[in-house]
Amino acid sequence: MLKNFSPKSLGINGRQSELIELALTYGFASMDIDMYEILRRSQRTTADDAAKFLKAAMGEGMGRLEQIGGFQLEINLDADDDAFTSQVGALHPLTELAADLEAKRAYINLPAATDRLPYHEYFTTQQNRLSQVADVLSAKGIQLGVGFNASKVLAESKEFDFVRNVEGLIAIVKAVANPNVGYIVDTWDWAVGDGGMDQLSEIPGSSIVAVRLGTLADDADPSKATRLDCVLPTVEGGLNHVNVVKHLIATGFEGPISPSASPTRYKGQTRENTVKEAQEAIDAICTAAGVEVKPLPMDLIEDIPYEPTPVA
């Protein structure tokens, strides 16, 4: 199991070198990256130049990143057929780069609603689309993690609901029936999306691609909750996070586990403070679950090449 830094899950932005330094400073073993950004940079220069900060951080020695956690796919599963086909086509150079960097996990989100088809017909469409994406990824040894949005606010102007709860997520992953396709277990979505430990306990670790820990804010109404109501994980919450981690250990989960929160809940503080609090939250949960937490590096990693601010 990898303590993973996911900038997107914390709403944190920055240059690649800055994000890597945050991950290293706070003892994360892996981090999610923007593979599309690296691909775009490689097309302007070279693949080695585009990934130089990442490769430096994954070199040998203490306080290094062990591996890439995963990367989000820029694929809209609700797009029209031509747009979807184009997005799948763009996966080929992306997966070539990902394989070179030894990235093993990609993430995608199911549509929460659609104007296209009623649920059961649309279910078949999504099943087929996920299979197409998974086939491209599996050719390079990359797993596909599937997540959903449990936000209680319906998408504007959409006629039909789609996957908004754990039951729907489990149904579609099982329907794809591809061993290369698994779950993104986001405990905020899990709790808000009518899920519990009983459902999670039935999912083996080998079927979980990535885990994100987040808690529903105390002042939020569960019946109206949106992603803005996600705060850093606590031991208790919609799910008992210590029990979640114990289940992951028992089932042999070896993937990334990331703290998650809405940045709107941490306005006025630096991103470094947010990452520090996120690290402390996940370390406390893992320690309570019996996982050995490595001490933080005493100093910043100084041999990561400096990335200057681009000149307009």
C-alpha positions in Angstrom: 0.0 0.0 0.0 1.4 3.4 -1.1 0.9 6.6 0.8 0.0 8.7 -2.2 0.0 12.4 -2.9 -2.9 13.3 -5.3 -2.8 17.1 -6.0 -6.1 16.9 -7.8 -7.8 15.2 -4.8 -6.7 18.2 -2.7 -7.4 20.8 -5.3 -3.7 21.8 -5.3 -2.0 23.2 -8.4 1.6 24.0 -9.2 4.6 23.4 -11.4 5.6 19.7 -11.6 8.8 20.4 -9.6 6.9 22.1 -6.8 4.3 19.3 -6.5 7.1 16.7 -6.4 8.9 18.6 -3.7 5.7 18.7 -1.6 5.3 14.9 -2.1 8.9 14.3 -1.0 8.9 16.7 1.9 5.8 15.1 3.5 6.9 11.5 3.1 4.6 10.3 0.3 5.7 7.1 -1.4 4.0 7.9 -4.7 2.1 10.7 -6.4 -0.5 11.1 -9.1 0.7 13.0 -12.1 -0.8 14.9 -15.1 0.3 12.5 -17.9 -1.3 14.7 -20.6 0.9 17.7 -19.5 4.0 15.6 -19.7 3.0 14.3 -23.1 2.4 17.9 -24.4 5.8 19.0 -23.1 7.5 16.0 -24.6 6.0 16.9 -28.0 7.6 20.4 -27.7 11.0 19.1 -26.5 11.7 15.4 -25.7 10.2 12.8 -23.4 13.3 12.8 -21.2 13.2 16.6 -20.8 9.4 16.6 -20.0 9.8 14.0 -17.3 13.2 15.1 -15.9 11.8 16.3 -12.5 9.8 13.1 -12.1 12.7 10.9 -13.0 15.0 12.7 -10.6 12.5 12.2 -7.8 12.3 8.5 -8.6 16.1 7.9 -8.5 17.8 5.7 -6.0 18.2 6.7 -2.4 16.3 7.7 0.8 13.3 9.9 0.6 12.4 9.2 -3.0 9.2 8.4 -4.8 8.8 4.7 -5.2 6.5 4.9 -8.2 3.8 6.9 -9.9 0.4 6.5 -8.2 -1.7 7.0 -11.3 -3.1 9.5 -13.8 -6.5 10.9 -14.7 -7.7 10.2 -18.2 -9.1 13.1 -20.2 -12.0 11.1 -21.6 -15.6 12.1 -21.4 -17.6 9.0 -21.3 -20.7 11.0 -22.1 -19.3 12.5 -25.3 -20.8 11.8 -28.7 -19.4 8.9 -30.6 -17.0 10.8 -32.8 -15.5 12.7 -29.8 -15.2 9.6 -27.7 -13.5 7.8 -30.6 -11.0 10.6 -30.9 -10.3 10.6 -27.2 -9.6 6.9 -27.2 -7.3 7.3 -30.2 -5.3 9.9 -28.2 -4.7 7.2 -25.6 -2.1 5.4 -27.8 0.7 8.0 -27.5 -0.3 8.6 -23.9 0.0 5.0 -22.9 3.3 4.7 -24.7 4.7 7.5 -22.5 3.0 6.0 -19.4 4.6 2.7 -20.0 8.0 4.3 -20.4 7.5 6.0 -17.0 6.3 2.6 -15.6 2.9 4.1 -14.6 0.5 1.3 -13.8 -2.9 2.9 -13.1 -5.2 5.3 -14.9 -8.4 6.8 -13.5 -11.8 7.6 -15.1 -15.1 8.9 -13.8 -18.6 7.6 -14.7 -21.2 10.2 -15.9 -23.6 11.1 -13.1 -26.3 11.9 -15.6 -27.0 12.1 -19.3 -29.3 13.3 -22.0 -28.5 10.4 -24.3 -30.4 7.4 -23.1 -32.4 6.0 -20.2 -30.4 4.1 -17.5 -30.5 0.6 -18.8 -29.7 1.4 -22.4 -27.0 3.9 -21.3 -25.5 1.2 -19.0 -24.7 -0.9 -22.1 -23.1 2.0 -23.8 -20.9 2.7 -20.8 -20.0 -0.9 -20.4 -18.8 -1.0 -24.0 -16.9 2.3 -23.7 -15.1 1.2 -20.6 -14.1 -2.0 -22.3 -12.6 0.0 -25.2 -10.6 2.2 -22.9 -9.4 -0.8 -20.8 -8.3 -2.7 -23.9 -5.9 0.2 -24.9 -4.6 0.5 -21.4 -4.1 -3.3 -20.8 -1.9 -3.5 -23.9 0.6 -1.4 -21.9 0.0 -3.1 -18.5 -2.0 -0.2 -17.1 -5.1 -0.9 -14.9 -8.2 1.2 -15.2 -9.8 2.5 -12.0 -13.4 3.5 -12.3 -15.0 6.1 -9.9 -18.3 8.0 -9.6 -19.7 11.3 -8.3 -22.0 11.0 -5.4 -22.8 14.7 -5.2 -26.5 15.2 -4.4 -26.8 18.1 -6.8 -28.0 16.8 -10.2 -26.2 17.9 -13.3 -27.9 20.8 -14.9 -30.2 20.1 -17.8 -29.6 16.4 -17.8 -32.6 14.3 -18.5 -31.5 10.9 -17.0 -29.6 10.0 -13.9 -26.8 7.5 -14.2 -24.3 6.2 -11.6 -24.6 8.2 -8.4 -24.2 5.5 -5.8 -22.0 2.5 -4.8 -24.6 0.0 -6.1 -24.4 1.4 -9.6 -20.5 1.5 -9.5 -20.3 -2.1 -8.4 -22.8 -3.2 -11.1 -21.0 -1.6 -14.0 -17.5 -2.7 -13.0 -18.8 -6.3 -12.7 -20.6 -6.0 -16.0 -17.3 -5.0 -17.8 -15.9 -8.2 -16.5 -12.3 -7.3 -17.4 -9.6 -8.1 -14.8 -7.8 -5.0 -15.8 -10.8 -2.8 -14.7 -11.3 -2.1 -11.0 -12.7 0.3 -8.5 -11.6 3.7 -7.3 -12.8 3.6 -3.6 -13.3 7.2 -2.6 -14.7 7.0 0.9 -16.5 10.4 0.6 -18.3 9.2 -2.5 -18.8 5.8 -0.8 -20.4 7.2 2.3 -22.5 9.9 0.5 -23.4 7.3 -2.2 -25.2 5.0 0.2 -22.3 2.6 0.6 -21.0 0.9 3.7 -18.3 -1.4 5.0 -20.4 -4.4 4.1 -20.2 -3.7 0.4 -16.5 -2.7 0.6 -15.7 -5.9 2.5 -16.9 -8.0 -0.5 -14.3 -6.3 -2.8 -10.9 -8.0 -2.9 -7.8 -5.8 -2.9 -6.9 -7.0 -6.3 -10.1 -5.4 -7.7 -9.3 -2.0 -6.1 -7.1 0.3 -8.3 -6.9 3.3 -6.0 -8.2 4.5 -2.6 -9.0 8.1 -1.6 -9.9 9.0 2.0 -12.2 12.0 2.7 -14.8 12.8 5.3 -18.2 14.5 5.0 -18.0 17.9 6.9 -19.8 18.0 10.2 -21.8 21.0 9.0 -23.0 19.4 5.8 -26.4 17.9 5.2 -25.9 14.4 3.7 -29.0 14.6 1.7 -27.7 17.8 -0.1 -23.9 17.1 0.1 -21.7 18.2 -2.8 -17.9 17.7 -3.2 -17.4 21.1 -1.5 -18.4 19.3 1.7 -15.4 17.0 1.7 -12.8 17.6 4.4 -9.6 15.8 5.2 -10.1 12.2 6.5 -10.8 11.6 10.1 -10.8 8.2 11.9 -14.6 8.3 12.0 -16.9 9.7 9.4 -19.3 8.2 6.9 -16.9 5.2 7.0 -14.5 4.2 9.8 -11.2 4.9 8.0 -9.2 2.6 10.3 -11.5 -0.3 9.4 -11.1 0.6 5.7 -7.3 0.5 5.9 -7.5 -2.8 7.9 -9.6 -4.3 5.1 -7.1 -3.1 2.5 -4.3 -4.7 4.4 -6.2 -8.0 4.9 -7.1 -8.3 1.2 -3.6 -7.5 -0.1 -4.2 -4.1 -1.6 -0.9 -2.7 -2.9 -2.1 0.5 -4.7 -2.1 4.2 -3.8 -4.1 5.5 -0.9 -4.5 9.3 -0.9 -6.0 12.0 1.4 -8.8 14.0 -0.3 -10.6 17.3 0.5 -12.2 20.3 -1.1 -9.8 23.3 -1.2 -12.7 25.6 -0.3 -12.6 24.1 3.2 -9.0 25.3 3.6 -9.1 28.9 2.3 -6.6 31.2 3.7 -3.8 28.7 4.3 -0.9 27.8 2.1 -0.9 24.7 0.0 2.0 23.4 2.1 -0.1 23.6 5.2 -2.9 21.7 3.5 -0.5 19.0 2.4 1.0 18.8 5.9 -2.5 18.4 7.4 -3.3 15.8 4.8 -0.2 13.9 5.5 -0.9 14.0 9.3 -4.4 12.8 8.7 -3.5 9.8 6.7 -0.6 8.9 8.9 -2.8 8.9 12.0 -5.3 6.6 10.3 -2.7 4.2 9.0 -0.9 4.1 12.4 -4.2 3.3 14.2 -4.7 0.5 11.6 -1.4 -1.0 12.5 0.6 0.2 9.4 4.1 1.3 10.0 4.5 5.0 9.0 7.9 6.1 7.9 9.4 9.2 9.5 9.4 12.3 7.3 12.6 13.5 5.6 14.4 16.0 7.9 15.4 18.3 5.0 13.9 19.3 1.6 15.2 17.2 -1.3 17.8 19.6 -2.9 18.9 17.7 -6.0 15.6 17.9 -7.9 16.3 20.3 -10.8 14.9 23.8 -10.4 12.0 24.6 -12.8 12.0 28.3 -13.4 8.7 30.2 -13.8 7.9 30.4 -17.5 8.3 33.9 -19.0 5.2 35.2 -20.7 
